[in-house]
Amino acid sequence: MKSRSMLGLATAIAGFCLTISAQQTPGAAGVTRKTGAVKSIQGNTIVLQDDAGQQIKVTIQENARILRVAPGQTDLKSAVPMTAAEIQTGDRMLVRGQAGDSADSLLASAVIVMRKGDVAQKQQQERMEWQRHGTGGIVTSIEGGAGTVNLSVTPTQNVEVKTTPQTGFLRYAPNSVKFEDANKSSFSDIKIGDQLRARGTRSADGKELTADEVISGTFRNIAGTITGIDADTSTVTVKDVLGKKSVKVKIAADTQMRKLPEQLAQRIGFFLKSPEAAQAAAARFQQRGGSAAGGQRAGGGAPDFQQMINRLPAVTLADLKKEEAVMIVSTPGTGNSEVTAITLLSGVEPILTSNTSQAAALLNGWNLSAPAGDVGPQ
């Protein structure tokens, strides 16, 4: 079974490469392929920013074949012909042709286009699917013979993820949280301590999930106070109470940055101090007809902290202050190198002072709730 939402554009692009390769004239030499997003358009000349961040000047030749495909499509059977004039800024493209006069130019003989609006609509549909039928957390144990993984979703909630021979697996690259950089994987690559997200069929009590798709990765949890801010390099230095040392954290363009309102932070702190009491209070609230606001799952279940965080006000590097408490999910980094923040949450002092070790569990899978694509700039 092909993993539809998990493989996404990466699988589609790979499929197109294979299809185009099969259509090449035998013996053709010097063929170049690039994929990326359209940055600007002037007539038949397009500036394409490839997936490595390099800008390439693409000249579409008069006899070039231009096809529009839908996201998730992995061959050209249903592709629709289009013209160069119909290409728009933000569209995803795969370009095939000959190298131009310079290293950053290409003469295109074939162009495959995924429209920006089509991609956005597909991603939104898949995000909704993952929210309805997905779960995520920290891997606490693995049963290889049974093909099951036990997840800690919140300090009081665990879910058993069951896999089958049809389950699709992906694994994040060591220093990237982009789905397009994720590699095909297998059950054996999952490790205790990994963050894992799965989508599939839940049991009636919500304690088990049979997975259609799984993505996992090794990430780092950081919690502590900011001791330094460098706007020129977009980095913050955090005295990490979990790792018991200072860490330099890079704030990237796609880092998700949010701030907890003080009242909400205090409520979460109460939840961590006494999870059972907080769960009972939530259940009583639901029985009285309360809504599922604030990230509480309908029916009085454990709060969905990812959905709650997505609704919080965004902040920027300029909003952060020294001695401010933060919680961060980052790439693991290598050696003593700086790490890159995936999610940074400020306004968390009531949480850290309540129960630091349990607070780390709230970092579970913050960035793994949108597997249809990368987390965009916030």
Helices and strands as residue ranges (DSSP letters): H 4-23, E 31-42, E 45-50, E 55-68, E 80-81, G 84-86, E 92-99, E 105-114, H 116-133, E 134-143, E 148-154, E 157-162, E 168-171, G 179-181, E 183-184, G 187-189, E 195-202, E 208-217, E 220-230, E 235-240, E 245-250, E 256-259, H 262-273, H 275-287, G 293-295, H 305-310, G 317-319, E 325-330, E 339-346, H 349-354, H 356-361
